[in-house]
């Protein structure tokens, strides 16, 4: 039986080796995520993202745990959670500014956004790269999950998250700059 480190090294050219590593750790990584986020659907997404990032970084793996890939995978899992939290904060802030934030205990708020804030929003959206603009429309306006956004954009959920986060970042920067110039 090969060690985890041997599997990661073999996975550089043999996807079956990575599948074996996945089989060894998927349940543990899923449990790690479930204990932290307390949402089974989110834990599944985070587990998938953890292994996607592990796959992408397999060439940079360094055996620092006597042949075990567990600490490496847990480190990636922690990073994935941190990224998810940051993305969620950005999304919530954007939704709040757009007046689209749902109350946790009821339907969407009927509070209208301040009209002065909306000035320039259409222009800022139009300036976004097409992929980011479409990802924002699907995720923020239509309320689709990242899995559905990915299907619509013919990409991965991770790439869909990146497009949304980048689009929100560009909007925030643009609108903040416009607001500061107006002062």
C-alpha positions in Angstrom: 0.0 0.0 0.0 1.4 3.4 -1.0 1.7 6.2 1.4 -0.3 9.4 0.9 2.9 11.2 -0.2 3.5 8.6 -2.8 -0.1 8.9 -4.0 0.2 12.7 -4.3 3.5 12.4 -6.2 2.0 9.7 -8.5 -1.1 11.9 -9.1 1.1 14.3 -11.0 0.7 12.0 -13.9 -1.9 9.4 -12.7 -5.4 10.6 -11.8 -6.2 7.2 -10.3 -3.7 7.9 -7.6 -5.5 11.1 -6.7 -8.8 9.2 -6.6 -7.3 6.8 -4.1 -6.1 9.7 -2.0 -9.6 11.2 -2.2 -11.1 7.9 -1.1 -8.8 7.9 2.0 -9.7 11.5 3.0 -13.0 12.6 1.6 -15.0 11.5 4.7 -12.5 13.2 7.1 -12.4 16.5 5.1 -16.2 16.5 4.8 -16.5 16.0 8.6 -14.0 18.8 9.1 -16.2 21.2 7.1 -19.5 20.0 8.6 -18.3 20.6 12.1 -17.3 24.2 11.2 -20.1 25.3 8.9 -22.9 23.2 10.3 -24.5 23.0 6.9 -24.3 19.7 5.0 -24.8 21.2 1.6 -22.1 23.9 2.2 -19.8 21.1 3.6 -20.2 19.1 0.4 -19.3 22.2 -1.7 -16.4 23.1 0.5 -15.1 19.4 0.4 -15.3 19.5 -3.4 -13.4 22.8 -3.5 -10.8 21.5 -1.1 -10.0 18.5 -3.3 -10.1 20.7 -6.4 -7.5 23.0 -4.9 -5.5 19.9 -3.7 -5.6 18.6 -7.3 -4.4 21.9 -8.7 -1.6 22.2 -6.1 -0.5 18.6 -6.1 2.8 19.5 -7.8 3.7 21.8 -4.9 3.0 19.2 -2.2 5.9 18.7 0.2 5.9 15.7 2.5 6.2 17.3 5.9 4.2 14.7 7.9 6.1 11.4 7.4 4.1 10.3 4.4 0.7 11.6 5.5 -1.2 14.0 3.3 -3.8 14.7 6.1 -2.2 17.9 7.4 -1.7 19.2 3.9 -5.4 18.6 3.1 -6.6 20.1 6.4 -4.5 23.2 5.6 -6.2 23.5 2.3 -9.6 22.9 3.9 -9.0 25.7 6.4 -8.0 28.0 3.5 -11.1 27.1 1.6 -13.3 28.0 4.6 -11.5 31.3 5.0 -12.0 32.1 1.3 -15.6 31.2 1.5 -16.2 33.4 4.5 -14.5 36.4 2.7 -16.5 35.8 -0.4 -19.7 35.6 1.6 -19.0 38.9 3.4 -18.4 40.6 0.0 -21.7 39.1 -1.4 -23.7 40.1 1.7 -22.3 43.7 1.6 -23.2 44.0 -2.1 -26.6 42.6 -1.5 -27.2 44.9 1.4 -26.1 47.9 -0.7 -28.4 46.8 -3.5 -31.3 46.4 -1.0 -31.5 42.7 -1.8 -30.6 41.3 1.6 -33.2 38.9 2.8 -34.2 38.9 6.4 -33.2 35.7 8.1 -36.7 35.3 9.6 -38.9 36.4 6.7 -39.3 37.6 3.2 -37.2 40.1 1.4 -37.1 43.6 2.9 -39.4 46.1 1.3 -37.0 48.9 2.0 -35.9 50.7 -1.1 -32.2 51.4 -1.6 -31.2 55.0 -1.4 -31.6 56.4 -5.0 -28.4 58.4 -4.8 -26.4 55.2 -4.3 -27.9 53.7 -7.4 -26.6 56.5 -9.6 -23.9 55.1 -11.7 -24.7 51.4 -11.0 -25.9 50.7 -14.5 -22.7 52.3 -16.0 -20.5 50.4 -13.5 -22.2 47.1 -14.4 -21.8 47.8 -18.1 -18.1 48.3 -17.6 -17.6 44.9 -16.1 -16.1 42.1 -18.3 -19.0 40.1 -19.7 -18.3 37.0 -17.7 -18.3 38.8 -14.4 -21.4 40.8 -15.3 -23.3 37.6 -16.2 -22.1 35.8 -13.1 -23.3 38.7 -10.9 -26.7 38.7 -12.7 -27.1 35.0 -12.2 -25.9 34.9 -8.6 -27.0 38.2 -7.1 -30.0 39.2 -9.2 -31.4 35.8 -10.1 -30.3 34.2 -6.8 -28.9 31.1 -8.4 -26.5 28.8 -6.5 -22.9 28.7 -7.6 -23.5 25.2 -9.1 -26.3 26.7 -11.3 -24.2 29.7 -12.2 -21.4 27.4 -13.2 -23.8 25.4 -15.5 -25.1 28.6 -17.1 -21.5 29.9 -17.7 -20.2 26.5 -18.7 -17.5 26.6 -16.0 -16.8 25.2 -12.6 -18.5 26.4 -9.4 -15.1 27.6 -8.2 -14.6 29.7 -11.3 -18.2 31.0 -10.9 -17.3 32.1 -7.4 -14.2 33.9 -8.6 -16.2 35.7 -11.3 -18.8 36.9 -8.8 -16.2 38.0 -6.3 -14.2 39.9 -8.9 -17.3 41.5 -10.3 -18.4 42.6 -6.8 -14.9 43.9 -6.1 -14.8 45.9 -9.2 -18.3 47.3 -8.5 -17.3 48.2 -5.0 -14.1 49.9 -6.1 -15.9 51.8 -8.9 -18.8 52.9 -6.8 -16.6 53.9 -3.8 -14.4 56.0 -6.1 -17.4 57.7 -7.7 -18.8 58.4 -4.2 -15.5 59.9 -3.0 -15.2 62.0 -6.2 -18.7 63.4 -5.5 -17.7 64.5 -2.1 
